[in-house]
């Protein structure tokens, strides 16, 4: 029902059951993807006295239409990368998929093709190809015009009819779009719209203020869309990459 309701429940848990709960604001489930094909390359070479590490990977990335899918293909010709190391390359790719390449959010909707590389008969190891695959993938992503996607939700608000103007104006200021409205019994109205989830994090409090506590709303995830350029830059600036070894 809102932040006050949450605080009351947390207080009750502490007083009745001696349970302390750590809380934090919910994190918006942004996603990352690419908008054009690109190639990436990395050579991992490390020598520390004894046996070294060596692995070199060339790969391509391309957008994939199927939602939430990744496809990794082995297109190596001539065994420049022995088959037993291809899973290590894919492991490195998947590490970046989880942690993100530009803003720290999972990557989706792309195809990866490993097409060339080099190995060493003594120094090549799985860990070397994991690192080479990861950094080659990051290299490719940075060249593929990456974008951040944000969740767009369908929003339905029910409130007194005389508040409709204030509600529609407020939603428009949140980058929302009004899809329609219906009159309800008891001088009430239902407003249908869509809005970025990030714009309604504290909507319950605002709705309560605009409607004198008589409004309610529901949301349902609809799709993902690119965030505005300024928002993407803000998210990218806040990202602290963890790819460096």
C-alpha positions as CSV (number, residue, x, y, z in Angstrom):
1,X,0.0,0.0,0.0
2,X,3.0,2.3,0.2
3,X,6.1,3.2,2.2
4,X,4.2,3.8,5.5
5,X,2.6,0.4,5.3
6,X,6.1,-1.2,4.8
7,X,7.5,0.7,7.8
8,X,4.6,-0.5,10.0
9,X,5.2,-4.1,9.0
10,X,8.9,-3.8,9.6
11,X,8.3,-2.3,13.0
12,X,5.9,-5.1,13.9
13,X,8.4,-7.7,12.9
14,X,11.0,-6.1,15.1
15,X,8.8,-5.7,18.1
16,X,6.9,-9.1,18.0
17,X,9.5,-11.4,16.6
18,X,12.8,-9.6,17.2
19,X,13.6,-9.8,13.5
20,X,15.7,-7.0,12.0
21,X,15.4,-6.7,8.2
22,X,17.8,-4.8,6.0
23,X,16.1,-2.9,3.3
24,X,17.0,-0.9,0.2
25,X,15.2,0.7,-2.7
26,X,14.3,-1.8,-5.5
27,X,16.8,-1.8,-8.4
28,X,15.3,-1.2,-11.9
29,X,15.9,-4.3,-14.1
30,X,17.6,-2.5,-17.0
31,X,19.1,-4.6,-19.8
32,X,21.8,-4.1,-22.3
33,X,22.0,-5.1,-26.0
34,X,23.7,-4.1,-29.2
35,X,22.4,-2.5,-32.4
36,X,25.0,-3.5,-35.1
37,X,27.5,-6.3,-35.9
38,X,31.1,-5.9,-34.7
39,X,34.3,-7.8,-34.2
40,X,36.5,-8.2,-31.1
41,X,39.9,-9.5,-30.4
42,X,42.1,-10.2,-27.4
43,X,45.4,-12.0,-26.8
44,X,46.0,-13.1,-23.2
45,X,49.6,-13.8,-22.5
46,X,51.0,-14.2,-19.0
47,X,54.4,-15.5,-17.8
48,X,55.2,-15.9,-14.1
49,X,58.4,-17.9,-13.8
50,X,57.0,-21.4,-14.5
51,X,54.3,-22.4,-16.9
52,X,52.6,-19.4,-18.6
53,X,49.2,-18.7,-19.9
54,X,48.3,-18.1,-23.5
55,X,45.1,-17.8,-25.4
56,X,44.0,-15.6,-28.4
57,X,40.4,-15.1,-29.5
58,X,38.7,-13.4,-32.5
59,X,35.0,-13.2,-32.4
60,X,32.0,-11.5,-33.9
61,X,28.8,-10.2,-32.4
62,X,25.5,-9.4,-34.0
63,X,22.0,-8.4,-32.8
64,X,19.5,-11.3,-32.3
65,X,15.8,-10.7,-32.6
66,X,14.7,-13.5,-30.2
67,X,14.1,-12.0,-26.8
68,X,16.4,-12.9,-23.9
69,X,18.5,-15.3,-26.0
70,X,22.2,-15.7,-26.6
71,X,23.7,-17.9,-29.2
72,X,27.4,-18.8,-29.2
73,X,28.7,-20.5,-32.4
74,X,32.0,-22.2,-33.0
75,X,33.1,-21.1,-36.5
76,X,36.8,-21.8,-36.0
77,X,38.5,-23.3,-39.1
78,X,41.7,-25.3,-39.0
79,X,41.8,-25.9,-35.2
80,X,43.5,-22.6,-34.4
81,X,41.5,-22.9,-31.2
82,X,41.3,-26.6,-30.2
83,X,37.7,-27.7,-29.5
84,X,38.3,-28.3,-25.8
85,X,38.9,-24.6,-25.3
86,X,35.7,-23.3,-27.0
87,X,33.6,-23.9,-23.8
88,X,36.2,-21.8,-21.9
89,X,35.7,-18.9,-24.4
90,X,31.9,-19.2,-24.0
91,X,32.4,-19.1,-20.2
92,X,34.3,-15.8,-20.5
93,X,31.5,-14.5,-22.8
94,X,28.8,-15.4,-20.3
95,X,30.6,-13.7,-17.4
96,X,30.2,-10.4,-19.3
97,X,26.6,-11.3,-20.1
98,X,25.8,-11.4,-16.4
99,X,27.7,-8.3,-15.2
100,X,27.2,-6.1,-18.3
101,X,29.6,-4.2,-20.5
102,X,28.5,-0.6,-20.5
103,X,26.2,0.0,-17.4
104,X,26.4,-3.1,-15.3
105,X,23.2,-4.8,-16.5
106,X,22.7,-8.2,-18.1
107,X,23.1,-8.4,-21.9
108,X,20.5,-10.0,-24.1
109,X,19.5,-10.5,-27.7
110,X,22.8,-11.2,-29.4
111,X,24.7,-13.8,-31.3
112,X,28.4,-14.5,-30.8
113,X,30.6,-16.3,-33.4
114,X,34.1,-17.4,-32.4
115,X,35.9,-17.6,-35.8
116,X,39.7,-17.5,-35.1
117,X,42.5,-17.5,-32.6
118,X,45.7,-19.0,-31.5
119,X,46.9,-21.5,-28.9
120,X,50.2,-22.7,-27.5
121,X,50.9,-26.4,-27.0
122,X,52.3,-25.8,-23.5
123,X,51.0,-22.6,-22.2
124,X,47.4,-22.7,-23.4
125,X,45.0,-23.4,-20.5
126,X,41.3,-23.1,-19.9
127,X,41.8,-20.0,-17.7
128,X,43.7,-18.2,-20.5
129,X,40.8,-18.7,-23.0
130,X,38.2,-17.6,-20.4
131,X,40.1,-14.3,-20.0
132,X,40.7,-14.0,-23.8
133,X,37.0,-14.7,-24.6
134,X,35.8,-12.3,-22.0
135,X,38.0,-9.4,-23.1
136,X,37.4,-10.1,-26.8
137,X,33.7,-10.0,-26.2
138,X,33.9,-6.6,-24.3
139,X,36.0,-5.3,-27.2
140,X,33.3,-6.3,-29.7
141,X,30.4,-5.0,-27.6
142,X,32.0,-1.5,-27.3
143,X,32.2,-1.3,-31.1
144,X,28.6,-2.6,-31.7
145,X,26.7,0.6,-30.6
146,X,25.5,-0.8,-27.3
147,X,22.4,0.6,-25.7
148,X,20.6,0.2,-22.4
149,X,17.0,-1.0,-22.4
150,X,14.4,-0.1,-19.7
151,X,11.2,-1.9,-18.7
152,X,8.0,-0.2,-19.9
153,X,4.9,-1.1,-17.8
154,X,1.2,-0.9,-18.6
155,X,-0.3,1.2,-15.8
156,X,-4.0,1.4,-14.8
157,X,-5.1,4.0,-12.3
158,X,-8.5,4.2,-10.7
159,X,-9.4,7.5,-8.9
160,X,-12.0,10.2,-8.5
161,X,-13.1,11.7,-11.8
162,X,-12.2,15.2,-10.7
163,X,-8.5,14.3,-10.4
164,X,-8.1,13.0,-13.9
165,X,-6.4,16.2,-15.2
166,X,-3.8,16.2,-12.5
167,X,-3.2,12.4,-12.9
168,X,-2.7,12.6,-16.7
169,X,-0.4,15.6,-16.4
170,X,1.6,13.9,-13.8
171,X,2.0,10.8,-15.9
172,X,3.1,12.8,-18.9
173,X,5.8,14.5,-16.8
174,X,7.1,10.9,-16.1
175,X,7.5,10.1,-19.8
176,X,4.2,8.3,-19.7
177,X,1.7,7.9,-22.5
178,X,-2.1,7.9,-21.9
179,X,-3.9,5.1,-23.9
180,X,-7.4,5.8,-22.8
181,X,-9.9,6.2,-19.9
182,X,-13.2,4.8,-18.8
183,X,-15.9,6.3,-16.5
184,X,-16.7,4.2,-13.5
185,X,-19.7,4.3,-11.1
186,X,-19.4,6.6,-8.1
187,X,-17.8,9.5,-10.0
188,X,-14.6,7.5,-10.6
189,X,-12.5,7.0,-13.6
190,X,-9.9,4.4,-14.8
191,X,-6.9,5.7,-16.7
192,X,-4.9,3.3,-18.9
193,X,-1.4,4.2,-19.9
194,X,2.2,3.1,-20.2
195,X,5.3,4.5,-18.5
196,X,8.9,3.6,-17.8
197,X,9.1,1.6,-14.6
198,X,12.0,3.9,-13.4
199,X,9.6,6.9,-13.4
200,X,7.1,5.5,-10.9
201,X,9.3,4.2,-8.2
202,X,7.5,6.4,-5.6
203,X,4.3,6.6,-7.4
204,X,2.1,5.4,-4.5
205,X,3.0,8.5,-2.4
206,X,2.3,10.8,-5.4
207,X,-1.0,9.2,-6.2
208,X,-2.1,9.5,-2.6
209,X,-1.2,13.2,-2.6
210,X,-3.1,13.9,-5.9
211,X,-6.2,11.9,-5.0
212,X,-6.5,12.5,-1.2
213,X,-5.8,8.8,-0.6
214,X,-8.6,7.6,-2.9
215,X,-6.6,6.4,-5.8
216,X,-5.2,3.0,-6.6
217,X,-3.1,1.6,-9.4
218,X,-1.8,-1.7,-10.9
219,X,1.2,-2.2,-13.2
220,X,2.2,-5.1,-15.6
221,X,5.5,-5.4,-17.5
222,X,4.9,-4.9,-21.2
223,X,8.2,-4.6,-23.0
224,X,11.7,-3.1,-23.1
225,X,12.7,0.0,-24.9
226,X,16.0,2.0,-25.2
227,X,16.5,4.6,-22.5
228,X,17.0,8.3,-23.5
229,X,20.6,9.1,-24.4
230,X,21.1,11.3,-21.3
231,X,19.8,8.5,-19.0
232,X,22.1,6.0,-20.7
233,X,25.1,8.3,-20.1
234,X,24.1,8.6,-16.4
235,X,23.9,4.8,-16.0
236,X,27.2,4.3,-17.8
237,X,29.0,6.9,-15.7
238,X,27.8,5.2,-12.5
239,X,29.1,1.8,-13.7
240,X,32.3,0.5,-12.2
241,X,33.6,-2.3,-14.5
242,X,34.8,-5.5,-12.8
243,X,36.4,-6.9,-15.9
244,X,40.0,-6.0,-15.1
245,X,42.1,-8.8,-13.7
